[in-house]
């Protein structure tokens, strides 16, 4: 279901991200005192009095400029205005009207769309009187608010939904959440844009262009997906700025809230220790995992290149060899949709439940023929195994001596489960209980 879009626009540092966080009631956008923290269009679904809509937070508006990122931000804002149903034009009462405010007001009026002038940082009566100055911008709907304290937000949202078409909330369909993760400049945003068919995420050759984790919705073969495009994971020694620290935390949060992590690496650079740490984090959180080798077009190849490359990767992955590996090029769009197909398969594997009878029919003889080594000579027996849960899968083995099961035998049992039942790209847990 496509929801009406409400776009938050304004010059840098007027409180747009704080307003989004106030409306959606969680810390979605990175908020800091530095201008220009939000660079991309950031989408968040929310509702007010039963009326659902999608809120879009944009980067701070700037005049025509030669700076690569700010020029791209300006283009993002113009696209947000174009796709929006309602515009929230945010200004700062503490600075008064600026030339940039006047430029934005002209663009808003030219759009012809329902537009609400939101005067932010109105924390007291004195500032409420100062806010009257902004009537000069020529927008008739005027709302003094404080995004930090919540003052005036209810009245603002009442006005917003008054401009929206009536849509009844349906029972939510299951949407597969895919987190696009990797070091800066491995092609994460290029991949998102290739899939979505437009530049909803700013793409430049400058590492670290995406600071926020951005949720983007798309539909592919009758299945809804959310792509979470994250800031690149830098080494901890490189996280010096407060904002980069927030972004690193946001990336880890993106892993936490996704169903499947698409971990991007650079084909030329290969698999680094940092990449392995990211895979390890996804395994630790028991998320579905797909390893995506991007920039494959830059690698010199012969008939065996891909075979050798994958063998080397699997040697590095060791215990994580259940992870599927895909070779793509965002630049040429080679195999980009194969990533979505495999991610969907991995998601379905996370939901898979093996009947208890089938588990014991297959694993029982294997366990009897390959019992664990017990050094004290006492009898060891696994009575049965069952799958306790899915998403992620959890298997319980009931034994007379569960405390004696070593790591090597655990690996053996995991290997046999995968050989017989699949679980491609899915970390799972084995527990051993007394029987």
MOWO-V634826 format. One record per run of one state. SS is the DSSP state (helix for helix, strand for strand, loop for the rest). FROM is the first residue (numbers start at 1). LEN is the number of residues. If there is no record, write none. Layout:
SS:FROM:LEN  SS:FROM:LEN
//
This chain:
loop:1:4  strand:5:5  loop:10:1  strand:11:1  loop:12:4  helix:16:9  loop:25:17  strand:42:7  loop:49:2  strand:51:7  loop:58:3  strand:61:1  loop:62:6  helix:68:16  loop:84:2  strand:86:7  loop:93:6  helix:99:13  loop:112:2  strand:114:7  loop:121:4  helix:125:13  loop:138:4  strand:142:3  loop:145:8  helix:153:10  loop:163:13  strand:176:7  loop:183:5  helix:188:9  loop:197:17  strand:214:7  loop:221:2  strand:223:7  loop:230:6  helix:236:3  loop:239:3  helix:242:16  loop:258:2  strand:260:7  loop:267:6  helix:273:12  loop:285:3  strand:288:7  loop:295:1  helix:296:3  loop:299:6  helix:305:16  loop:321:3  strand:324:4  loop:328:1  strand:329:1  loop:330:4  strand:334:1  loop:335:1  helix:336:15  loop:351:5  helix:356:14  loop:370:12  strand:382:8  loop:390:4  strand:394:6  loop:400:2  helix:402:3  loop:405:2  helix:407:15  loop:422:4  strand:426:1  loop:427:2  strand:429:6  loop:435:1
//
